[in-house]
Amino acid sequence: MKKKEKFPKIQSLKQKKSLIKKSCLRWQKTNPEPKCELYYRTPYQLLISVVMSAQATDKSVNKCMKPLYEQDLTPDQVLKMEEAGIFEKIKSIGLAKTKSKNIYALTKILIKEHNYRIPSDRQELQKLPGVGRKTANVVLAEIYNQPTLAVDTHVYRVSRRLGLHREDKPEKVEDILTQIIDEKFLPAAHHWFILHGRYTCKAIKPNCQECIIKDLCPSLELFMT
Ligand code: SF4
């Protein structure tokens, strides 16, 4: 049976704020302008890629979409393709059927109701098919630089290992993190968490030896013993 990961004690609010501030300062020093690893050239393309990235890696989405984006894929072209045409282009990605349906439907709405513009309002964004809170947060942060933080698997795991929460629901984690992270570090903190989780604090065998926040991390001893 797979051994269940142990998590550290939850820290006090003061400790949490101090830990996250120090972590952000270190991440900022090594990577002052973190970037989204999804490839895109327009806000519309970013939205499509974020919708596509549900249960798929950024790498696989980029592989599939980069050639289309380099030919300046537009909402009008997507509309012309119709659902079946979109499916043909994205069938290498998981849940391609649902995703092509959503991409077609959201494109129609963007053209008809938003005059091709990606809404900067969370409620409007979340009304689009296939756009949940996480996707809306990524788009708001990346395109409109709004202080939001999308909680994906990396953000969830790293913040839990840092003793910042013991929650199951991403929305609760989002609330906790947005309360303790200084607004000036949002939305870069979203990227720092993801990059830290993807390349250092990996799900299996985190690389604690090389971790630049190991002296701050309450999980260090759990992994080093
Ligand atoms: S010390 Fe280990 S568990 Fe803690 S943040 Fe770094 S990599 Fe993750």
Boltz pocket constraint, residues with backbone or C-beta under 6 A from the ligand:
constraints:
  - pocket:
      binder: B
      contacts: [[A, 158], [A, 161], [A, 200], [A, 201], [A, 202], [A, 206], [A, 207], [A, 208], [A, 211], [A, 212], [A, 213], [A, 214], [A, 217], [A, 218], [A, 219], [A, 220], [A, 223]]
      max_distance: 6.0
